[in-house]
Amino acid sequence: MRAMVLVQPKTALQNTQLPDPKPADGEILVRVAACAVCRTDLHVVDAELPHPKLPLVPGHEIVGRVIAAGANASRFAVGDRVGIPWLGRTCGVCFYCRNGMENLCDQPQFTGYTRDGGYSELTTADERFCVPIPDLYSDAEAAPLLCAGLIGFRSLVKTGDARRIGIYGFGAAAHLVTQVAVYQGREVYAFTRAGDTEAQDFARSLGAVWAGKSEELPPVMLDAAIIFAPIGSLVPQALRSVRKGGVVVCGGIHMSDIPQFPYELLWGERHICSVANLTRKDGGDFMAIAPKIPVRTHIERFPLSDANTALHRLRAGQLRGAAVLVP
């Protein structure tokens, strides 16, 4: 099979011919139809996440068709369409798995990080962690739902019943969660890089009531803020924008160091929390609500061989919505 392979962090992916993978016990073999490009992929490639499997096929927003099954795999039939998300497997026996927090598993496996992912023509997955894809979406349209959508949705849930929500970093996750928040009757305030008026216009087109620079304060105090941009200095900035009792949710897997800030910004029972990975329940809940809204993904397609170009454009902030690789 053809695959784009990370041989060493901080280097370009290599267009490589690999042996076809074989599904192990409880696994399915999937022919990849589309794989979205996520900022987490950048963190892996750029060595901001430590100790990836090497060599590695990145990619964890995978949509494809089952073409074979390993022993004891019977959840899906050959020909079924499935989504393969970031959480690839959990141990099932640690404290977190036994108490409904499998996203915090002590011995997890992650698609496109500790096991090969979807920048390829074929991949394998533990069938228990795969997600059925709603019929409303084409393969390429569905791919960003598998991480940008799921992590955005989990981040939104962390804001509770907040009515006014600020979103810092208006990329793939933000453009999806904005649609959910607007559907739920919330007000969205979008914060973008300075001078990125195109992103601000995009946010308004999705229903944001205000859009401006990340360095600005919104016109009203917010009930909550979600930070998708991996920039630690946005944490104190978001705290300045959130009312007493509000929450700042850090929705990324990696962030630069949070600078020192005065206790006054946190006082008033404001709090900060992170979002770590996802659960299978998140997948089921989000895939149930997405077609009802309906959440629409804004995508730009790239051939599999152009994975490095897609990563570069994501790194440079040159995408509106999500890049999707199509083998």
C-alpha positions in Angstrom: 0.0 0.0 0.0 1.0 3.6 -0.5 1.5 5.7 2.7 3.0 9.0 3.9 5.5 8.0 6.6 7.2 10.0 9.4 10.6 8.5 9.7 12.0 11.1 12.1 10.3 14.0 13.8 10.9 17.5 12.4 11.4 16.0 8.9 9.0 15.8 5.9 6.8 12.7 5.5 8.1 10.2 3.0 5.9 8.8 0.2 6.5 5.1 0.8 5.3 1.7 -0.4 4.5 -0.5 2.6 3.2 -4.1 3.0 -0.6 -4.2 3.4 -1.4 -4.4 7.1 -3.3 -7.4 8.5 -6.0 -7.1 11.2 -5.2 -8.6 14.6 -7.6 -10.2 17.0 -10.6 -7.9 17.4 -9.5 -5.6 14.6 -10.8 -4.6 11.2 -9.0 -3.8 8.0 -10.2 -0.5 6.4 -9.6 0.9 3.0 -9.1 4.6 3.7 -11.4 6.9 1.7 -10.4 10.1 3.4 -8.3 11.3 6.3 -8.4 14.8 7.7 -5.3 16.7 8.7 -5.3 17.7 12.4 -3.2 20.1 14.4 -2.3 17.1 16.6 -0.6 15.6 13.5 1.5 18.8 13.4 2.4 18.3 17.1 3.6 14.8 16.3 5.5 15.7 13.2 7.1 18.8 14.9 8.2 16.8 17.9 5.9 18.7 20.3 4.4 15.4 21.4 7.1 12.9 22.7 7.9 9.3 21.8 5.7 8.6 18.7 5.9 5.2 17.2 8.6 5.4 14.5 8.4 4.9 11.6 4.8 6.2 11.8 1.9 6.7 9.5 0.1 9.8 11.0 -3.6 10.6 10.8 -6.5 10.0 13.1 -9.6 11.4 11.4 -10.2 8.5 9.1 -13.2 7.4 7.1 -13.2 4.2 5.1 -14.8 0.9 4.3 -14.2 -2.4 6.0 -12.6 -4.9 3.7 -11.7 -7.7 6.1 -11.9 -8.6 9.8 -9.6 -10.4 12.2 -10.6 -13.1 14.6 -13.4 -12.2 17.0 -14.2 -9.0 15.1 -17.9 -9.1 14.3 -19.3 -5.6 15.0 -19.0 -4.5 11.4 -19.6 -6.3 8.1 -17.4 -6.1 5.0 -18.5 -3.0 3.1 -19.6 -1.0 6.2 -18.4 2.6 6.4 -16.6 3.5 9.7 -14.7 6.3 11.3 -11.5 5.8 13.1 -10.7 8.5 15.8 -7.7 9.4 17.9 -8.4 7.0 20.8 -7.4 3.7 19.3 -7.6 1.4 22.3 -7.6 1.5 26.1 -6.6 -1.1 28.7 -10.0 -1.5 30.2 -8.7 -2.3 33.7 -7.1 0.8 35.1 -9.0 3.1 37.6 -10.0 5.5 34.8 -11.4 2.8 32.5 -13.3 1.3 35.3 -14.9 4.6 36.3 -16.2 5.9 33.0 -13.1 8.0 32.1 -11.4 5.9 29.4 -10.1 9.1 27.8 -7.6 9.2 30.8 -6.6 5.6 30.5 -3.1 4.8 31.9 -2.1 2.6 29.0 -3.9 4.0 25.9 -3.1 3.6 22.2 -3.6 6.6 19.9 -4.3 6.4 16.2 -1.6 8.1 14.2 0.7 8.5 17.2 1.4 5.2 19.0 -0.2 3.1 16.2 -0.3 3.7 12.5 -3.1 6.0 11.2 -4.8 7.1 8.0 -2.2 8.9 5.8 -2.3 5.7 3.8 -4.5 3.5 1.5 -5.2 0.9 4.2 -5.2 0.8 8.0 -6.3 -1.4 10.8 -8.3 -0.5 13.9 -9.8 -2.0 17.0 -13.4 -2.3 16.0 -14.6 -1.4 19.5 -13.3 2.2 19.1 -14.6 2.8 15.6 -17.5 5.1 15.0 -20.4 4.6 12.5 -20.6 7.6 10.1 -24.0 9.3 9.4 -25.3 8.9 5.9 -25.6 12.7 5.5 -21.9 13.1 5.0 -19.5 12.2 2.1 -16.3 10.5 3.1 -14.3 13.7 2.9 -17.0 15.8 4.6 -17.1 13.3 7.5 -13.4 13.0 8.2 -13.0 16.3 10.2 -15.8 15.2 12.5 -13.6 12.4 13.9 -11.3 14.8 15.9 -12.0 18.5 15.2 -15.7 17.7 15.7 -15.3 15.3 18.7 -12.8 17.4 20.6 -14.7 20.5 19.9 -17.9 18.9 21.1 -16.2 17.6 24.3 -14.8 21.1 24.9 -18.3 22.7 24.5 -19.8 20.2 27.0 -17.1 21.4 29.5 -18.6 24.9 29.4 -21.8 23.6 30.9 -24.8 25.9 30.3 -22.6 28.9 29.4 -24.6 31.2 27.1 -21.8 33.6 25.9 -18.8 31.6 24.7 -15.5 32.9 23.3 -13.5 30.7 20.9 -9.8 31.4 20.5 -8.2 30.0 17.3 -10.7 29.7 14.5 -9.7 26.6 12.7 -11.1 23.1 12.1 -12.5 22.5 15.6 -13.8 26.0 16.0 -15.8 26.1 12.8 -17.6 22.9 13.8 -18.3 23.7 17.4 -19.6 27.1 16.5 -22.4 25.5 14.5 -23.3 23.3 17.5 -23.2 26.3 19.9 -25.4 28.4 17.6 -27.8 25.5 17.2 -28.1 25.3 21.0 -28.9 29.0 21.2 -25.6 30.2 22.5 -23.7 33.4 21.5 -20.3 32.8 20.0 -17.5 35.4 20.1 -14.6 34.4 17.8 -11.0 35.4 18.4 -8.4 35.1 15.5 -4.9 36.1 14.7 -4.4 39.8 14.3 -5.3 40.9 10.8 -7.0 37.7 9.8 -10.2 39.4 8.7 -11.0 36.4 6.4 -11.2 34.1 9.4 -13.4 36.7 11.2 -15.7 36.9 8.3 -15.9 33.1 8.2 -16.8 33.0 11.9 -19.6 35.5 11.4 -20.9 33.5 8.4 -21.3 30.5 10.7 -23.3 32.6 13.2 -20.8 34.2 15.5 -22.2 37.4 16.9 -18.8 39.1 17.2 -15.3 38.4 15.8 -12.0 40.2 16.5 -8.4 39.8 17.4 -7.2 37.5 20.2 -5.6 40.5 21.9 -8.9 42.3 22.1 -11.5 42.1 24.9 -15.0 41.2 23.7 -17.8 43.8 23.9 -19.4 41.8 26.8 -18.1 39.6 29.6 -18.2 35.9 28.6 -19.6 33.0 30.5 -16.9 30.7 29.2 -14.0 30.5 26.7 -12.5 27.6 24.7 -8.9 27.9 23.5 -8.0 25.8 20.4 -4.9 27.7 19.5 -1.8 26.1 21.1 -0.7 29.4 22.6 -0.3 29.6 26.4 -0.5 33.4 26.5 -4.1 33.1 25.5 -5.1 31.6 28.9 -4.6 34.8 30.9 -6.2 36.8 28.0 -9.2 34.5 28.1 -9.5 34.9 31.9 -9.7 38.6 31.4 -12.7 38.1 29.1 -14.6 35.6 31.4 -16.9 36.7 34.2 -16.7 35.6 37.8 -17.6 31.9 38.0 -16.7 31.3 34.4 -14.5 28.6 32.9 -11.6 28.6 30.4 -11.4 25.3 28.5 -8.1 24.4 26.9 -9.1 22.2 24.0 -5.7 21.1 22.6 -3.4 18.3 23.3 -0.4 20.6 23.4 0.1 24.2 24.3 3.1 26.5 24.8 3.9 27.5 28.4 1.3 29.5 30.1 3.0 32.8 31.3 2.8 34.0 34.9 -0.4 36.0 35.5 -1.9 37.9 38.5 -4.1 35.9 40.8 -6.7 38.6 40.4 -7.5 37.1 36.9 -8.3 33.7 38.5 -10.0 35.0 41.6 -13.8 35.2 41.6 -14.1 31.4 41.2 -13.0 31.4 37.6 -11.4 28.1 36.7 -9.3 26.5 34.0 -9.6 23.0 32.7 -8.2 20.9 29.9 -9.7 18.5 27.5 -7.9 15.2 27.2 -8.6 12.8 24.3 -12.2 11.6 24.0 -14.5 8.7 24.9 -16.6 6.3 22.8 -19.6 8.0 24.3 -18.4 11.4 22.9 -18.3 9.8 19.5 -21.8 8.4 19.8 -23.3 11.6 21.2 -21.7 13.9 18.6 -22.5 11.7 15.6 -26.1 11.7 16.8 -26.4 15.5 17.0 -24.2 16.5 14.0 -26.7 15.5 11.3 -29.6 17.1 13.1 -28.1 20.6 13.1 -26.7 19.8 10.5 -23.1 20.5 11.1 -21.4 21.3 7.8 -17.7 20.7 7.4 -15.7 23.2 5.3 -12.9 21.2 3.6 -10.1 21.5 1.1 -9.1 18.2 -0.5 -5.5 17.2 -1.1 -4.1 14.0 -2.8 -2.4 11.7 -0.3 1.0 12.5 -1.8 0.5 16.2 -0.9 0.3 15.5 2.8 3.4 17.7 3.5 1.8 20.6 1.6 -1.4 20.3 3.7 0.6 20.2 7.0 2.6 23.3 5.9 -0.6 25.2 5.1 -2.1 24.2 8.5 1.1 25.3 10.2 1.0 28.6 8.5 -2.7 29.2 9.2 -3.6 29.2 5.5 -6.6 26.9 5.7 -10.3 27.8 6.2 -11.9 24.7 7.8 -10.0 21.5 7.4 -7.6 19.9 5.0 -8.6 16.3 3.9 -6.3 13.8 2.3 -7.9 11.6 -0.3 -5.9 8.5 -1.3 
